[in-house]
């Protein structure tokens, strides 16, 4: 828009300059014409004055010649020649004046001029002929008669008074000369005012265009400068508020698009930097956790070695003591040997149990628990665990109360042997920390929540766990104060191993104590394992087929 406006203004100014130039050419031509007219008028006037003067000189020569006072014929001829030449020049100037239209009185001035030149030309010819016959007057002829005759020739022609004719011509031509000079002055004045007017008009147009473009360009230029300054400061969200159709609006839109692109790239860069920083933090945290895990693993490894040495020392010492006592002295009766061997077998079983617990704990610490995932009918691991726990429960006169689980009614994905080990750990723990003649109750149900879970509860009527110790029961080698009083032996590994097995099967394990709020005794262990639904079972059967 501004480009078009500026082009039109420049084109208009150029047209004005061209018009001014054309006007100047016409003005110069008019001025030249007026100058030529003035010069012609002046020359005509001067010609008549010169013709009158030459005629007077010729008359004086004739007078001198007649009275015998001299008179060189060459001077006479020169004067006559001058008069002829002056008349010829006046004739040419008269024709030029006629062609230039210098007559302001409908041709009367030109007619009078031509008539005067004709009469004067005839008079000069007559004078030439008459002067050629002029001789010195005899002494007996009166001078007055000669003078009258001479005056008749010089002053009269075709019955007209030549002095009056020349005087009128001089007056007429002087008036024409003054008129042409005034016309020339007026023309020059008009040209001068024309030039001044055109110059002022051009200056006003230029000033108006300057003011218009200065006011029109101030806002977009200021907005562009302000926008560039803000972009230089990094304020990429700033947009230049120019929505027109001119060139500055195009530049503003380009700058806004550039700012938007820069802002988008900056945001992407910022997001990428934040993402990288987050990844670095995550990697650093992961490395820290890995390092911490390695340190914990190393600590657990050392602790495991210490635990192994501690847990194995007591039963091995007992076995050695039984053997040494039996071997000490002479021969003993067979029943004593049998009793000693039975004690050694019991201690060996205890030693084997401790070794199994330590190995299971070591595998769980090192995340190497061997789990074979397959479809397991939970009725089998539960029956196996109940069968193994019944012997210990019978020794302690404890009743195991568990409703039968229909075969095939509850299925999970897991390792049957590990699940049997898990249930045996829970039952063994409940039996060992129950009072004699107590009851261990096992209840199970299918939850209606999603995802479906097997909820199995093992509740005893034993010593319970103090509330302040509940958060530590899954810590390795932790044994509560009541547990140590009730049963001195124990490794504190049963519940940690059970939790590791539950987590390996995708379930979770919780404890509540006391189990019976009315009597404030016992512990309830709640096991939740994910069930296999019918669609999953069908998919597995199809895959196996």
C-alpha positions as a printed Julia matrix, in Angstrom:
545×3 Matrix{Float64}:
   0.0     0.0     0.0
   2.69    2.48    1.01
   4.75    1.47   -1.99
   1.82    2.21   -4.3
   1.06    5.5    -2.56
   4.7     6.52   -2.67
   4.89    5.56   -6.33
   1.8     7.64   -7.11
   3.15   10.62   -5.18
   6.54   10.4    -6.87
   4.82   10.0   -10.23
   2.66   13.04   -9.5
   5.68   15.09   -8.44
   7.52   13.96  -11.55
   4.51   14.98  -13.67
   4.49   18.36  -11.92
   8.19   18.76  -12.64
   7.63   17.81  -16.28
   4.73   20.26  -16.5
   6.91   22.87  -14.89
   9.59   22.16  -17.45
   7.07   22.36  -20.29
   5.75   25.6   -18.84
   9.28   26.89  -18.57
   9.9    26.1   -22.24
   6.72   27.92  -23.28
   7.57   30.78  -20.94
  11.04   31.07  -22.4
   9.63   31.0   -25.9
   7.1    33.69  -24.98
   9.81   35.74  -23.32
  12.01   35.34  -26.37
   9.08   36.37  -28.58
   8.45   39.46  -26.48
  12.13   40.33  -26.54
  12.18   39.98  -30.34
   9.06   42.15  -30.64
  10.58   44.76  -28.39
  13.83   44.74  -30.33
  11.97   45.07  -33.66
   9.89   47.96  -32.29
  13.03   49.64  -30.99
  14.84   49.1   -34.29
  11.91   50.55  -36.28
  11.83   53.56  -34.0
  15.57   53.97  -34.25
  15.35   53.59  -38.05
  12.93   56.46  -38.41
  15.03   58.62  -36.09
  18.14   57.77  -38.1
  16.34   58.42  -41.37
  15.3    61.86  -40.12
  18.84   62.64  -38.99
  20.39   61.45  -42.26
  17.92   63.56  -44.19
  18.92   66.62  -42.19
  22.6    65.9   -42.85
  21.83   65.57  -46.56
  19.94   68.85  -46.5
  22.86   70.53  -44.81
  25.21   69.13  -47.48
  22.92   70.46  -50.23
  22.81   73.87  -48.58
  26.58   74.06  -48.33
  26.93   72.93  -51.89
  24.47   75.51  -53.19
  26.1    78.41  -51.44
  29.49   77.22  -52.59
  30.74   76.36  -49.15
  31.99   72.97  -50.22
  30.19   69.63  -50.2
  32.01   66.48  -51.07
  30.03   64.31  -53.53
  31.23   61.21  -51.71
  29.59   62.42  -48.53
  26.39   63.01  -50.48
  26.47   59.55  -51.95
  27.15   58.04  -48.53
  24.2    59.86  -47.03
  21.93   58.76  -49.87
  23.17   55.2   -49.5
  22.47   55.31  -45.76
  18.98   56.54  -46.39
  18.34   53.74  -48.93
  19.74   51.15  -46.53
  17.71   52.53  -43.64
  14.55   52.38  -45.73
  15.35   48.79  -46.75
  15.94   47.82  -43.12
  12.73   49.52  -42.07
  10.85   47.63  -44.77
  12.19   44.29  -43.49
  11.48   45.23  -39.88
   7.96   46.27  -40.86
   7.39   42.9   -42.48
   8.73   41.14  -39.36
   6.46   43.23  -37.17
   3.52   42.31  -39.36
   4.38   38.59  -39.17
   4.69   38.8   -35.36
   1.3    40.52  -35.07
   2.7    43.61  -33.44
  -0.12   45.83  -34.8
  -2.64   46.34  -31.99
  -5.1    48.48  -34.04
  -6.48   46.06  -36.63
  -3.7    46.79  -39.18
  -3.95   50.59  -39.12
  -0.49   50.95  -37.59
   1.06   48.63  -40.14
  -0.75   50.42  -42.99
   0.46   53.8   -41.78
   3.98   52.46  -41.45
   3.96   50.98  -44.95
   2.5    54.2   -46.37
   5.15   56.29  -44.61
   7.91   54.05  -45.9
   6.52   54.23  -49.43
   6.31   58.04  -49.34
   9.77   58.32  -47.8
  11.18   55.89  -50.35
   9.71   57.93  -53.19
  11.07   61.1   -51.56
  14.56   59.65  -51.2
  14.52   58.68  -54.88
  13.34   62.16  -55.81
  16.02   63.68  -53.57
  18.66   61.58  -55.26
  17.61   62.78  -58.66
  17.24   66.37  -57.54
  20.51   66.55  -55.61
  22.34   65.23  -58.63
  21.3    68.39  -60.49
  22.11   70.84  -57.68
  24.63   73.5   -58.66
  26.02   76.57  -57.03
  23.61   79.51  -57.4
  24.74   82.46  -59.52
  25.29   85.63  -57.65
  22.37   87.38  -59.36
  19.79   84.77  -58.11
  18.38   85.53  -54.72
  19.27   82.94  -51.99
  15.69   82.91  -50.84
  14.53   81.47  -54.12
  17.08   78.66  -53.94
  16.17   77.84  -50.4
  12.46   77.63  -51.15
  13.13   75.34  -54.07
  15.33   73.09  -51.92
  12.8    73.04  -49.09
  10.07   72.03  -51.51
  12.08   68.94  -52.47
  13.08   67.98  -48.91
   9.8    68.73  -47.14
   7.11   67.78  -49.63
   6.35   64.54  -51.38
   3.12   63.68  -53.08
   1.61   66.69  -51.44
   2.45   65.54  -47.91
   4.64   67.24  -45.33
   7.6    64.91  -44.79
   8.59   66.47  -41.49
   5.13   65.8   -40.12
   5.14   62.31  -41.63
   8.5    61.42  -40.06
   7.47   62.99  -36.76
   4.25   61.01  -36.67
   6.15   57.85  -37.55
   8.67   58.47  -34.76
   5.88   59.12  -32.26
   3.97   56.07  -33.45
   7.01   53.8   -33.3
   8.03   55.15  -29.89
   4.57   54.29  -28.63
   4.85   50.82  -30.2
   8.3    50.37  -28.63
   7.03   51.35  -25.19
   4.02   49.11  -25.66
   6.19   46.13  -26.56
   8.51   46.83  -23.65
   5.56   46.92  -21.29
   4.24   43.7   -22.81
   7.69   42.11  -22.38
   7.85   43.3   -18.78
   4.35   41.97  -18.13
   5.25   38.64  -19.74
   8.4    38.38  -17.65
   6.39   39.23  -14.54
   3.84   36.54  -15.4
   6.62   34.07  -16.03
   8.23   35.02  -12.76
   4.97   34.56  -10.85
   4.3    31.35  -12.74
   7.68   30.03  -11.71
   7.16   31.14   -8.14
   3.67   29.62   -8.08
   4.83   26.34   -9.55
   7.79   26.21   -7.18
   5.55   26.94   -4.21
   2.99   24.39   -5.39
   5.69   21.78   -5.84
   7.14   22.64   -2.44
   3.7    22.44   -0.82
   3.02   19.12   -2.51
   6.38   17.78   -1.38
   5.78   19.11    2.13
   2.28   17.62    2.2
   3.58   14.26    0.98
   6.37   14.42    3.57
   3.94   15.2     6.39
   1.5    12.52    5.23
   4.12    9.8     4.93
   5.8    10.91    8.16
   2.51   10.57   10.04
   1.51    7.4     8.19
   4.9     5.72    8.67
   5.51    6.77   12.27
   3.2     4.19   13.89
   4.22    1.11   11.86
   7.91    1.99   12.14
   7.55    2.56   15.89
   5.67   -0.74   16.26
   8.29   -2.59   14.23
  11.11   -1.02   16.24
   9.33   -1.8    19.52
   8.66   -5.37   18.41
  12.27   -5.87   17.3
  13.46   -4.48   20.65
  11.22   -6.86   22.6
  12.28   -9.81   20.45
  15.9    -8.85   21.09
  15.09   -8.93   24.82
  13.84  -12.5    24.38
  10.12  -11.73   24.79
   9.12  -14.11   22.01
   5.43  -14.06   23.02
   5.14  -10.42   21.88
   3.27   -9.86   18.6
   3.4    -6.67   16.53
  -0.19   -5.27   16.31
  -0.24   -4.42   12.6
  -3.14   -6.04   10.73
  -3.37   -3.88    7.61
  -2.63   -4.69    3.99
   0.46   -2.52    3.58
   4.1    -3.49    3.37
   4.76   -2.82    7.05
   1.92   -5.16    8.0
   3.49   -7.81    5.76
   6.81   -7.28    7.55
   4.98   -7.4    10.91
   3.26  -10.66    9.96
   6.6   -12.11    8.88
   8.19  -11.0    12.16
   5.23  -12.4    14.12
   5.55  -15.7    12.27
   9.29  -15.7    12.97
   8.63  -14.9    16.65
   6.03  -17.69   16.83
   8.49  -20.13   15.24
  11.23  -19.01   17.62
   8.84  -19.29   20.56
   7.78  -22.75   19.44
  11.4   -23.82   19.02
  12.24  -22.24   22.36
   9.39  -24.11   24.03
  10.48  -27.31   22.34
  14.03  -26.66   23.45
  12.83  -25.89   26.98
  10.67  -29.02   27.03
  13.53  -31.05   25.64
  15.88  -29.55   28.21
  13.41  -30.29   30.99
  12.93  -33.78   29.62
  16.68  -34.27   29.49
  17.02  -32.87   32.99
  14.23  -35.19   34.14
  15.92  -38.11   32.43
  19.22  -37.11   33.98
  17.52  -36.91   37.38
  15.87  -40.27   36.76
  19.14  -41.78   35.6
  20.91  -40.22   38.55
  18.21  -41.5    40.88
  18.36  -44.9    39.2
  22.12  -44.93   39.53
  21.77  -43.84   43.13
  19.19  -46.55   43.75
  21.33  -49.09   41.93
  24.33  -48.05   43.97
  22.22  -48.15   47.1
  20.89  -51.56   46.07
  24.41  -52.79   45.45
  25.45  -51.48   48.82
  22.42  -53.11   50.43
  23.12  -56.33   48.56
  26.7   -56.25   49.73
  25.52  -55.52   53.26
  22.97  -58.34   53.04
  25.64  -60.64   51.68
  27.84  -59.91   54.66
  24.84  -60.24   56.96
  23.91  -63.51   55.26
  27.34  -64.93   55.91
  27.09  -63.77   59.5
  23.58  -65.24   59.75
  24.69  -68.53   58.25
  27.6   -68.79   60.65
  25.35  -67.83   63.58
  22.39  -70.02   62.65
  24.51  -73.05   61.79
  26.73  -72.82   64.84
  24.02  -73.7    67.38
  22.59  -76.88   65.76
  26.0   -78.15   64.69
  27.29  -77.61   68.21
  24.26  -79.49   69.55
  24.82  -82.39   67.12
  28.48  -82.56   68.06
  27.61  -82.4    71.77
  25.09  -85.25   71.47
  27.6   -87.35   69.56
  30.42  -86.66   72.03
  28.22  -87.44   75.03
  27.08  -90.68   73.42
  30.62  -91.7    72.55
  32.0   -90.76   75.96
  32.38  -93.65   78.34
  31.73  -97.3    77.73
  29.02  -99.25   76.12
  25.45  -97.99   76.58
  22.13  -99.66   76.26
  20.4   -99.57   72.86
  17.58  -97.26   73.98
  20.09  -94.58   74.99
  21.7   -94.73   71.54
  18.22  -94.55   69.97
  17.34  -91.49   72.07
  20.64  -89.81   71.17
  20.13  -90.54   67.49
  16.55  -89.25   67.66
  17.83  -86.02   69.24
  20.47  -85.76   66.52
  17.78  -86.35   63.84
  15.58  -83.64   65.37
  18.49  -81.23   65.54
  19.4   -82.14   61.91
  15.85  -81.39   60.83
  16.06  -78.07   62.61
  19.4   -77.46   60.9
  17.88  -78.34   57.52
  14.99  -75.97   58.16
  17.4   -73.18   59.04
  19.45  -73.87   55.91
  16.29  -73.84   53.76
  15.22  -70.53   55.32
  18.64  -68.99   54.78
  18.77  -70.14   51.17
  15.25  -68.86   50.48
  16.12  -65.54   52.07
  19.34  -65.3    50.07
  17.45  -65.98   46.84
  14.83  -63.36   47.67
  17.56  -60.83   48.5
  19.31  -61.5    45.21
  16.03  -61.55   43.27
  16.71  -65.08   42.09
  13.6   -66.83   43.42
  12.86  -69.59   40.94
   9.19  -69.26   39.98
   7.64  -71.48   37.31
   4.46  -69.72   36.16
   1.68  -72.08   35.22
  -1.98  -72.64   36.0
  -2.29  -73.88   39.57
  -5.37  -75.28   41.28
  -5.12  -73.74   44.76
  -6.85  -76.71   46.36
  -3.67  -78.8    45.91
  -1.12  -76.41   47.56
  -3.62  -75.75   50.37
  -4.17  -79.48   51.02
  -0.42  -80.14   50.94
   0.31  -77.33   53.37
  -2.46  -78.47   55.74
  -1.1   -82.03   55.65
   2.42  -80.94   56.58
   1.23  -78.5    59.26
  -1.04  -81.13   60.87
   1.91  -83.03   62.4
   3.21  -79.94   64.19
  -0.32  -78.93   65.2
  -0.94  -82.4    66.6
   2.21  -82.22   68.73
   0.94  -78.93   70.21
  -2.7   -80.09   70.53
  -3.8   -77.31   68.15
  -6.82  -77.7    65.91
  -6.58  -76.7    62.22
 -10.01  -75.5    61.07
 -10.21  -75.15   57.27
 -13.26  -75.81   55.05
 -12.42  -77.93   52.01
 -11.68  -76.08   48.75
 -13.43  -77.77   45.81
 -10.99  -78.99   43.26
 -10.76  -76.72   40.23
 -12.82  -73.95   41.84
  -9.91  -71.56   42.43
  -7.07  -71.23   39.94
  -4.12  -68.88   39.89
  -1.03  -68.34   37.78
   2.07  -69.35   39.73
   4.37  -72.05   41.03
   2.55  -74.84   42.92
   5.58  -75.82   45.0
   6.25  -72.19   46.0
   2.58  -71.64   46.82
   2.62  -74.75   49.02
   5.75  -73.41   50.72
   4.03  -70.02   51.21
   0.91  -71.55   52.82
   3.03  -73.85   54.99
   5.02  -70.84   56.24
   1.82  -69.06   57.24
   0.33  -72.16   58.94
   3.63  -73.04   60.64
   3.97  -69.5    61.98
   0.37  -69.55   63.26
   0.82  -72.96   64.97
   4.18  -72.13   66.57
   2.92  -68.91   68.17
  -0.45  -70.3    69.32
  -1.24  -71.49   72.82
  -1.78  -75.21   73.4
  -5.27  -76.49   72.79
  -5.91  -73.45   70.6
  -7.41  -73.26   67.11
  -5.94  -72.0    63.81
  -8.73  -71.02   61.43
  -8.28  -70.87   57.64
 -10.93  -69.11   55.56
 -10.96  -68.31   51.88
 -13.22  -66.47   49.42
 -13.3   -65.03   45.93
 -13.46  -61.24   45.94
 -16.01  -59.45   43.77
 -13.66  -56.59   43.0
 -11.74  -56.12   39.8
  -9.35  -57.68   39.2
 -10.71  -60.78   40.95
  -8.57  -61.97   43.85
  -8.34  -65.01   46.12
  -8.61  -63.76   49.71
  -7.24  -66.32   52.22
  -7.15  -65.6    55.98
  -5.11  -67.54   58.58
  -6.24  -66.61   62.08
  -4.73  -67.93   65.3
  -5.53  -67.54   69.0
  -1.93  -67.03   69.96
   0.21  -64.42   71.6
  -0.48  -61.65   69.05
   1.84  -58.81   68.02
   2.13  -55.46   69.79
   0.88  -52.55   67.66
   4.24  -50.75   67.79
   5.95  -53.83   66.27
   3.56  -54.49   63.38
   5.54  -52.39   60.88
   8.67  -54.51   61.52
   7.26  -58.02   61.2
   8.42  -58.33   57.56
  11.97  -57.22   58.36
  14.5   -59.99   58.15
  15.52  -61.57   61.5
  13.06  -59.43   63.39
  11.31  -61.19   66.26
   8.9   -59.42   68.51
   9.2   -59.28   72.26
   6.26  -61.65   72.82
   7.64  -64.07   70.21
  10.99  -64.26   71.97
   9.3   -64.94   75.31
   6.96  -67.56   73.86
   9.59  -69.37   71.78
  13.28  -68.7    72.15
  14.29  -70.57   69.0
  13.56  -68.97   65.65
  15.37  -67.19   62.83
  12.9   -64.37   62.12
  12.87  -65.33   58.42
   9.42  -66.91   58.02
   7.33  -63.8    57.29
  10.03  -62.09   55.12
  10.23  -65.26   52.98
   6.42  -65.41   52.79
   6.24  -61.78   51.64
   8.89  -62.41   48.97
   6.9   -65.38   47.65
   3.65  -63.38   47.62
   5.23  -60.5    45.71
   6.71  -62.97   43.22
   3.14  -64.13   42.5
   1.73  -60.6    42.1
  -0.18  -60.59   45.38
   0.1   -58.83   48.71
   0.25  -59.87   52.36
  -1.08  -57.99   55.4
  -1.26  -58.65   59.15
  -3.84  -57.66   61.74
  -3.24  -57.99   65.45
  -5.07  -58.57   67.64
  -7.24  -60.81   65.48
 -10.03  -60.89   68.1
 -10.89  -57.43   69.34
 -13.08  -58.84   72.13
 -10.31  -60.97   73.69
  -7.43  -58.8    72.42
  -5.45  -61.88   71.3
  -4.24  -63.64   68.18
  -3.05  -62.59   64.75
  -4.79  -62.61   61.38
  -2.7   -62.97   58.22
  -4.51  -61.94   55.01
  -3.2   -63.31   51.7
  -4.46  -61.89   48.37
  -3.55  -63.61   45.09
  -4.83  -62.69   41.58
  -7.25  -65.26   40.16
  -7.36  -66.57   36.63
 -10.64  -65.58   34.97
 -12.48  -67.69   32.41
 -11.34  -65.64   29.35
  -7.73  -65.95   30.46
  -8.1   -69.67   31.05
  -9.65  -70.14   27.6
  -6.81  -68.18   26.03
  -4.21  -70.29   27.84
  -5.92  -73.54   26.82
  -6.07  -72.35   23.2
  -2.39  -71.42   23.29
  -1.46  -74.8    24.77
  -3.55  -76.57   22.13
